[in-house]
Amino acid sequence: MIMRVWRGWVATERLPEYVAYIEETGVREYLETPGNRGAQMVTRDEPDGRTEILTLSWWDGMDAIRAFAGDDVEAAKYYPEDEGYLLAQEDRVRHYVVAAGADGAAVAG
């Protein structure tokens, strides 16, 4: 199993609307892609008024990720309104092999 991780930042006051937006776009698309085992978004408020966001998704393998992300699997995938929310973002994602705890690693929808 592979865990895919992306990181970005939004203004803390806009966090609830951004979370709702990502649930309807990114998380929905993760969960609808064959080979996806689940997805989560986690957040951490920072003292400067920004909130750090991590999206975590679990996949059967790189072929499943490619079906979601395209041929450049390390390129972040964005949606039309992301630019209006994101203050900063990483344009490359990271992939990790899940070495332990695979049974409970992902929580679907």
NUSEVEX-379984 format. One line per field, with one value per residue: y, z, x of N, C-alpha, C in turn; residue number from 0; residue in one letter. Coordinates in steps of 0.1 Angstrom, whole numbers, plus 5000, padded with zeros to 4 digits. Each point is the difference from the previous one (the first is absolute). Example, Ala and Ser with C-alpha at 12.3 -4.5 7.8 and 13.67 -1.06 7.14 Angstrom:
BEGIN
n_c2 (4943, 5011)
n_c3 (5078, 4993)
n_c1 (5132, 4996)
ca_c2 (5012, 5011)
ca_c3 (5000, 5000)
ca_c1 (4991, 5009)
c_c2 (5012, 5011)
c_c3 (5000, 5008)
c_c1 (5009, 4992)
seq (0, 1)
type (A, S)
//
This chain:
BEGIN
n_c2 (4988, 5011, 5008, 5008, 5010, 5009, 5012, 5008, 5013, 5002, 5011, 5000, 5012, 4996, 4994, 5004, 5011, 5001, 4996, 5007, 5010, 4997, 4999, 5011, 5003, 5003, 5001, 5006, 5008, 5002, 5001, 5008, 5001, 4991, 4993, 5010, 5001, 5013, 5010, 5008, 5010, 5004, 5007, 5011, 5007, 5011, 5006, 4999, 4993, 4991, 4991, 4991, 4996, 4988, 4996, 4990, 4992, 4988, 4993, 4992, 5009, 5001, 4989, 4998, 5004, 4993, 4991, 5004, 4999, 4989, 5001, 5013, 4989, 5007, 5003, 5010, 4995, 5010, 5007, 5003, 4997, 4990, 5007, 5000, 4988, 4994, 5002, 4987, 4993, 4987, 5002, 4994, 4988, 4994, 4989, 4992, 4990, 4995, 5001, 5006, 4993, 4993, 4992, 5009, 5001, 4996, 5011, 4993, 5009)
n_c3 (5000, 4993, 5009, 4995, 5001, 5002, 4999, 5007, 4998, 5008, 4998, 5013, 4998, 4990, 5011, 5007, 4992, 5003, 5012, 5000, 4994, 5008, 5010, 4994, 5001, 5006, 5012, 4994, 4992, 5011, 5007, 4990, 5003, 4991, 5010, 5003, 5012, 4997, 5006, 5005, 5007, 5003, 5011, 4999, 5010, 4993, 5008, 4987, 5005, 4997, 4992, 5005, 4987, 5004, 4987, 5005, 4991, 5001, 4993, 4992, 4991, 4993, 4995, 5012, 5005, 4990, 5002, 5012, 5000, 4991, 4988, 5003, 5006, 4999, 4990, 5008, 5004, 4993, 5007, 4993, 5012, 4998, 4988, 5001, 5003, 4992, 5012, 5001, 4992, 5003, 4989, 5009, 4998, 5012, 4997, 5008, 5001, 5001, 5010, 5008, 5006, 4989, 5010, 5008, 4990, 4993, 5000, 4995, 4991)
n_c1 (5009, 4995, 5007, 4991, 5010, 4991, 5007, 4991, 4998, 4991, 4992, 5003, 4996, 5007, 5006, 4990, 5000, 5013, 4998, 4989, 5008, 5010, 4991, 4995, 5013, 5011, 4994, 4990, 5009, 5007, 4989, 4998, 5013, 4998, 5002, 4991, 5008, 5000, 4994, 5009, 4995, 5012, 4998, 5007, 4994, 5004, 5009, 5004, 4989, 5010, 4994, 5009, 4999, 4997, 5001, 4994, 5006, 4992, 5010, 4994, 5003, 5011, 4996, 4996, 5012, 5006, 4991, 5003, 5013, 5000, 5007, 4999, 5002, 5012, 4994, 4999, 4988, 4996, 4991, 4989, 4994, 5010, 5003, 4986, 5003, 5009, 5007, 5003, 5008, 5001, 5007, 5008, 4995, 4998, 5007, 4993, 5008, 4988, 5008, 4991, 4991, 5002, 4997, 5006, 5009, 4990, 4994, 4992, 4998)
ca_c2 (5012, 5012, 5012, 5012, 5011, 5014, 5010, 5014, 5009, 5009, 5008, 4993, 5004, 4994, 4986, 4991, 5000, 4992, 4986, 4996, 5000, 4989, 4988, 4998, 4999, 4991, 4988, 4993, 4993, 4989, 4989, 4994, 4995, 4986, 4998, 5009, 4993, 5010, 5013, 5009, 5013, 5004, 5015, 5005, 5014, 5006, 5012, 5012, 5001, 4990, 4986, 4991, 4989, 4989, 4990, 4987, 4990, 4987, 4994, 4987, 5001, 5012, 5000, 5006, 5014, 5005, 5001, 5012, 5012, 5002, 4994, 5006, 4996, 5009, 5014, 5003, 5002, 5011, 5002, 5014, 5011, 4999, 5012, 5010, 4996, 4997, 5010, 4994, 4986, 4992, 4995, 4986, 4991, 4989, 4987, 4992, 4986, 4997, 4988, 4994, 5005, 5001, 4997, 5011, 5012, 5010, 5001, 5004, 5010)
ca_c3 (5000, 4999, 5005, 4992, 5009, 4994, 5011, 4996, 5011, 4998, 5011, 5010, 5000, 4988, 5001, 4998, 4987, 4991, 5003, 4993, 4986, 4997, 5001, 4988, 4988, 5002, 5007, 4992, 4989, 5005, 5004, 4988, 4991, 5004, 5007, 5011, 5012, 5010, 5000, 5011, 5000, 5014, 5000, 5012, 5000, 5003, 5007, 4991, 4993, 4990, 5004, 4991, 4996, 4993, 4996, 5000, 4993, 4999, 4987, 4998, 4994, 4992, 4988, 5005, 5001, 4986, 4995, 5007, 4999, 4987, 4999, 5009, 5013, 5011, 4998, 5007, 4992, 5005, 4995, 4995, 5010, 5010, 5000, 5009, 5014, 5004, 5002, 4996, 4998, 4994, 4987, 4999, 5011, 5004, 5001, 5010, 5001, 5014, 5005, 5011, 5003, 4988, 5002, 5004, 4996, 4993, 5004, 4988, 5000)
ca_c1 (4991, 5008, 4993, 5003, 4999, 5001, 4999, 4998, 4996, 4989, 4997, 4993, 4986, 4994, 5002, 4987, 4995, 5010, 4998, 4988, 5003, 5009, 4992, 4992, 5008, 5012, 4997, 4990, 5006, 5008, 4992, 4994, 5010, 5003, 5013, 5001, 4995, 4995, 5007, 4997, 5006, 5003, 5003, 5007, 5000, 5013, 4998, 4999, 4987, 4999, 4998, 5006, 4991, 5006, 4991, 5006, 4992, 5006, 4998, 5005, 5014, 5002, 4990, 4987, 5003, 5001, 4986, 4995, 5009, 5006, 5014, 5010, 4993, 5004, 4994, 4987, 4988, 4993, 4986, 4999, 5000, 5011, 5008, 4994, 5002, 5013, 5010, 5012, 4998, 5011, 4995, 5004, 4995, 5009, 4994, 5006, 4995, 4994, 5008, 4994, 4987, 4992, 4986, 4992, 5007, 4991, 4986, 4992, 4990)
c_c2 (5012, 5012, 5012, 5012, 5013, 5010, 5013, 5008, 5009, 5010, 4993, 5003, 4993, 4985, 4992, 5000, 4992, 4985, 4995, 4999, 4987, 4987, 4997, 4999, 4989, 4987, 4991, 4992, 4989, 4988, 4993, 4993, 4985, 4998, 5009, 4992, 5010, 5013, 5008, 5014, 5003, 5014, 5003, 5015, 5005, 5013, 5012, 5001, 4991, 4987, 4991, 4988, 4988, 4991, 4987, 4990, 4988, 4993, 4986, 5000, 5012, 5000, 5007, 5015, 5007, 5003, 5013, 5012, 5003, 4994, 5006, 4998, 5009, 5014, 5001, 5002, 5011, 5001, 5015, 5011, 5000, 5013, 5011, 4997, 5000, 5012, 4995, 4985, 4994, 4995, 4986, 4993, 4990, 4987, 4992, 4986, 4998, 4987, 4993, 5007, 5002, 4997, 5012, 5013, 5010, 4999, 5005, 5010, 5002)
c_c3 (5000, 5006, 4992, 5009, 4993, 5011, 4994, 5012, 4996, 5012, 5010, 4999, 4988, 5000, 4998, 4986, 4991, 5003, 4993, 4985, 4996, 5002, 4987, 4987, 5002, 5007, 4993, 4989, 5005, 5002, 4988, 4990, 5004, 5005, 5011, 5012, 5010, 4999, 5012, 4997, 5015, 5000, 5013, 4999, 5004, 5006, 4991, 4992, 4989, 5006, 4990, 4998, 4995, 4995, 4999, 4993, 4999, 4988, 4999, 4994, 4991, 4988, 5004, 5002, 4987, 4995, 5006, 4995, 4986, 5001, 5010, 5014, 5011, 4998, 5008, 4990, 5006, 4993, 4997, 5011, 5010, 5001, 5009, 5015, 5005, 5001, 4995, 4999, 4994, 4987, 4996, 5012, 5003, 5001, 5010, 4999, 5015, 5004, 5011, 5002, 4989, 5002, 5004, 4996, 4994, 5005, 4987, 5004, 5013)
c_c1 (5009, 4991, 5005, 4997, 5002, 4998, 4998, 4995, 4988, 4999, 4991, 4985, 4993, 5000, 4986, 4996, 5010, 4998, 4988, 5002, 5008, 4992, 4992, 5009, 5010, 4997, 4990, 5007, 5010, 4991, 4993, 5010, 5003, 5014, 5003, 4994, 4995, 5008, 4996, 5006, 5003, 5005, 5008, 5001, 5014, 4998, 4999, 4987, 4998, 4997, 5007, 4991, 5009, 4988, 5008, 4990, 5008, 4996, 5005, 5014, 5001, 4991, 4987, 5002, 5001, 4986, 4994, 5008, 5005, 5014, 5010, 4994, 5004, 4995, 4987, 4989, 4992, 4986, 4998, 5000, 5011, 5007, 4994, 5001, 5014, 5009, 5013, 4997, 5013, 4995, 5004, 4995, 5011, 4992, 5009, 4995, 4996, 5007, 4993, 4986, 4991, 4985, 4991, 5005, 4991, 4986, 4992, 4989, 4994)
seq (0, 1, 2, 3, 4, 5, 6, 7, 8, 9, 10, 11, 12, 13, 14, 15, 16, 17, 18, 19, 20, 21, 22, 23, 24, 25, 26, 27, 28, 29, 30, 31, 32, 33, 34, 35, 36, 37, 38, 39, 40, 41, 42, 43, 44, 45, 46, 47, 48, 49, 50, 51, 52, 53, 54, 55, 56, 57, 58, 59, 60, 61, 62, 63, 64, 65, 66, 67, 68, 69, 70, 71, 72, 73, 74, 75, 76, 77, 78, 79, 80, 81, 82, 83, 84, 85, 86, 87, 88, 89, 90, 91, 92, 93, 94, 95, 96, 97, 98, 99, 100, 101, 102, 103, 104, 105, 106, 107, 108)
type (M, I, M, R, V, W, R, G, W, V, A, T, E, R, L, P, E, Y, V, A, Y, I, E, E, T, G, V, R, E, Y, L, E, T, P, G, N, R, G, A, Q, M, V, T, R, D, E, P, D, G, R, T, E, I, L, T, L, S, W, W, D, G, M, D, A, I, R, A, F, A, G, D, D, V, E, A, A, K, Y, Y, P, E, D, E, G, Y, L, L, A, Q, E, D, R, V, R, H, Y, V, V, A, A, G, A, D, G, A, A, V, A, G)
//
